[in-house]
Amino acid sequence: MNEFSKNAADNIRRIPSGKVATYGLIALLSGNPRASRIVGYLTHSLKEELPFHRVVFKDGRICEGSPFGHPEIQRQMLKAEGVFFLPDGRVDMEKSLWAGD
């Protein structure tokens, strides 16, 4: 695993329960703000080791290609942790976004 991937995995592990981060935020915190797609690949390839369900798109959408087979499973996991959702099904980023601190 390269240095960026190690940093990204470490940052994903830091997302607290009840919060979410964006692919772009994880990329930024990991040293390459333009590598959000790599973060997405990492979340799918290391899903057993990471709380990847806490990583979402910047507008609060959950990836349709969820490794769980369906985004609703990821949504239920987030709801169980206390993540807030908007009526249209997106994560309420104002209430649930982790700032990386």
C-alpha positions as CSV (number, residue, x, y, z in Angstrom):
1,M,0.0,0.0,0.0
2,N,1.4,3.4,-0.9
3,E,1.7,6.4,1.5
4,F,-1.4,8.1,0.2
5,S,-3.5,5.0,0.6
6,K,-2.1,4.4,4.2
7,N,-3.0,8.0,5.1
8,A,-6.4,7.8,3.6
9,A,-7.2,4.5,5.4
10,D,-6.0,6.2,8.7
11,N,-8.2,9.2,8.1
12,I,-11.2,7.0,7.3
13,R,-10.6,5.2,10.6
14,R,-10.7,8.6,12.4
15,I,-14.3,9.4,11.3
16,P,-16.3,9.1,14.5
17,S,-19.5,7.2,14.8
18,G,-22.4,9.5,13.9
19,K,-20.4,11.6,11.5
20,V,-19.5,11.3,7.8
21,A,-16.7,12.6,5.6
22,T,-16.6,13.2,1.9
23,Y,-14.3,11.4,-0.5
24,G,-12.7,14.8,-1.3
25,L,-12.1,15.6,2.4
26,I,-10.4,12.3,3.0
27,A,-8.2,12.9,-0.1
28,L,-7.4,16.4,1.1
29,L,-6.5,15.2,4.7
30,S,-4.4,12.5,3.1
31,G,-2.2,14.8,1.1
32,N,-3.7,14.8,-2.4
33,P,-6.9,16.9,-2.7
34,R,-7.5,15.7,-6.3
35,A,-7.5,12.0,-5.4
36,S,-11.1,11.5,-4.3
37,R,-11.6,8.6,-6.8
38,I,-8.7,6.8,-5.3
39,V,-10.4,7.2,-1.9
40,G,-13.5,5.6,-3.4
41,Y,-11.5,2.7,-4.7
42,L,-9.8,2.3,-1.4
43,T,-13.1,2.2,0.5
44,H,-14.3,-0.6,-1.8
45,S,-11.1,-2.6,-1.8
46,L,-10.5,-2.4,2.0
47,K,-14.1,-2.5,3.1
48,E,-13.6,-5.1,5.8
49,E,-11.0,-3.0,7.6
50,L,-12.5,0.5,7.4
51,P,-15.7,2.2,8.5
52,F,-16.1,3.1,4.8
53,H,-19.9,3.5,5.3
54,R,-19.1,6.9,6.8
55,V,-17.7,8.2,3.5
56,V,-20.2,9.9,1.1
57,F,-20.4,12.3,-1.8
58,K,-20.0,16.0,-1.0
59,D,-23.7,16.6,-1.6
60,G,-24.6,13.8,0.9
61,R,-25.5,11.1,-1.6
62,I,-24.5,7.6,-0.9
63,C,-22.7,5.8,-3.7
64,E,-25.1,3.6,-5.8
65,G,-22.3,1.1,-6.2
66,S,-22.3,0.3,-2.5
67,P,-20.2,-2.7,-1.6
68,F,-23.1,-3.9,0.5
69,G,-25.1,-4.5,-2.7
70,H,-27.5,-1.7,-2.1
71,P,-27.2,1.9,-0.8
72,E,-30.1,1.3,1.7
73,I,-27.9,-1.0,3.8
74,Q,-25.3,1.8,4.1
75,R,-28.0,4.3,4.9
76,Q,-29.4,2.0,7.7
77,M,-25.9,1.7,9.1
78,L,-25.5,5.5,9.2
79,K,-28.9,6.0,10.7
80,A,-28.1,3.5,13.4
81,E,-25.1,5.6,14.3
82,G,-27.2,8.8,14.5
83,V,-26.3,10.4,11.2
84,F,-29.0,12.8,10.1
85,F,-30.7,12.5,6.7
86,L,-32.7,15.0,4.6
87,P,-36.2,14.2,3.2
88,D,-34.7,13.4,-0.2
89,G,-32.5,10.6,1.3
90,R,-29.2,12.4,1.3
91,V,-27.1,12.8,4.4
92,D,-27.7,16.2,6.1
93,M,-24.1,17.4,5.7
94,E,-24.7,20.5,7.8
95,K,-25.5,18.3,10.8
96,S,-23.3,15.2,10.1
97,L,-20.1,16.3,8.4
98,W,-16.9,15.5,10.3
99,A,-14.4,18.4,10.0
100,G,-11.4,16.2,10.2
101,D,-10.4,17.3,13.7
